[in-house]
Amino acid sequence: MIDLQERIIREVLREGSQKLKDSETPWLDATVLLASLLKCSREKLLASYPERLEEELFHSFMDLIEKRRSGHPVAYLTGSKEFFGRSFFVEQGILCPRPDTEVLIEAALDQIERRGYRRIHDLCAGSGCIALTLALENSELRVSASDISSTSESVFEKNRNNLCAGNVKFRLASLLKGLEGPLDLIVSNPPYLTTVETEDRMDQNWREPALALDGGEDGLDLIREIIRDAPLLLNKKGMLMMEADPRQMDEMERLMGAAGFDKIKRVQDLASHERVIQGEIP
Ligand code: GLN
């Protein structure tokens, strides 16, 4: 413990990151938390190393470090998460956007451009990171989104306002029930962990909601329903594109084939794992 009246930022960060040694990224976590507390960028924080930190801020920082240590995601503590170059508001009850999902954005933008898709729907929209990113990347799209969670509805609306994506409609709905077609492209990052994997995470004090993670016994419960119902809403030549676990891709390809999709293709994430699968209505 440092007992200077005013604390040097570098030492504060070192102390914070030492307490987070069970995190995969202790230094990153500590710097992101302190930058958020000081309302400055990480770059500015790191550049201002020799500056001193007031006592009160030091205690607020250590409170954040304690919360992080007990399992709160950094994004819940700072209230935001970067995704595809934009900052999304997040809070407890919402899946934090993940870099893996940026692969789905790139694949979707690619298909939108190649095939001239215009009417896009995001299922299990959560924070809105997929729907709002697509709408902001291409202003010609008509994007809508849905989720079963009312936390998603309020977080989505906050992000839509913060990011000025006013034309994206949100609807509270269970998967495709009550949605209106015809659509050119359905995108989704549905819950796809198995129930055992979800329970393991809950046992480790995971703070994200099981509702956003648990896809049933083999993780495919919601995915099966989406594959079954999507063809009813999609235009001819329309497409379904989903994120899932690499181990689920073979079975998903089989299910999509049986539901009438063709041109089924898998897309790899940054770690070269098959993370996204897409298929077209003939
Ligand atoms: N990829 C996420 C994880 O492993 C799971 C996201 C999801 O179920 N949609 O934490």
Boltz pocket constraint, residues with backbone or C-beta under 6 A from the ligand:
constraints:
  - pocket:
      binder: B
      contacts: [[A, 98], [A, 100], [A, 189], [A, 190], [A, 191], [A, 192], [A, 193], [A, 212], [A, 213], [A, 214], [A, 243]]
      max_distance: 6.0
